[in-house]
Amino acid sequence: MNPSGALNPSPRTLDVESVVHFDRLVGAGAASMHGWHAQSLDLRGRSRELLSLSPQGAIFLGCTFDDGVEDTLRGRGALIFPKLRGVPFNPYRGSLYTAQELYEDISATEYEATLDARVYQWSILPGQRSSLDATLAAALHDHAIGDALDEALQNGAFAGSKLVGVMGGHAAQRGTPEFADAARLGRLLAQAGLTVATGGGPGAMEAANLGAYLSGKHDDDFRAALQALAVVPGFRPSVTAWAREAAAVVEHYPDGTATLGIPTWFYGHEPPNLFATHIAKYFANAIREAILLELCNGGIVFLPGSAGTVQEIFQDACENYYGAPETVTPMVLVGREHWERTFPAWPMLQSLAAGKPMAERIFLVDTVEEAVDIVAGRAGRPAQEP
């Protein structure tokens, strides 16, 4: 998996991940920065070190230097990508987002003033999606987010984790049985030692992230959180009220279990939920969807949904259909009535899987408990017919 989208990663380059890392390299006696890649580092106060090293072949993306240093480095062979003006986000950022960053001061300000809203407003300005500057900034940003996601999966919060995706509709309202089911699913998955990944939005996605986030809390706390959130059932008509209620729950229950959300500004009308502790938010929805499906090495649970969830079912099915047998992961559809009659994806999925290795990895169940048993390896194959 390569969320950053790098075409040909080279072992001969070195990512300088922090100012501390830079200092350590210099202290170890480095004489050249050839092959060094530095991203979003504040290198002010290190002019002497920078000017003493050979910069030929070094790349700096969105870094900050003392006056005059940037021109000197560029003149001596470094490639320097400057900070982009008029862009409300850092296209060279070195980490995933947090809800606190996207919703900074939401308890005192309106959603429209948050970073999340300002970035979306920027993205839909007239001509923005065809503007060279804007598309370049968005592409650089998505590459940086992919790189940060790679780091989180390989060496960070999710290193060694078995990720299970939870897909479902954004329309599930807080306070409904559907929302409670999705929250219970996320909670049970996390309690089984699995890491929950969602599309990072509202509805079933918020519920699954919430359940996982509170998986270490007592059942009474979990029920209290569900009850508190139900005061504001959805993000319409007010994203501000919806987000504030979630922020209050997070404040009351800090330090929850790590959980991943991968939303997109393409659907700006769907705000990211606040219960994903790590948020990989992309501009390009197609890239975001492909990455979300690909990284779920523990399988995917599909809760009742409509067009978007149906698309995700068959996008995942296509990967399993053509994949090597060893790469096929479980697909668990929850809700017989929904997936056999309301949106009959199950009969088509069965037909598609017939005679393929994936046939033994697709499941239709009635409850989220059954779904958890399957992806956690605690159950045999359930009967597929009523």
Summary of the structure (lengths in Angstrom):
residues: 386
radius of gyration: 22.7
end to end distance: 37.7
largest distance: 74.2
contacts: 1267
relative contact order: 0.10
helix: 45%
strand: 11%
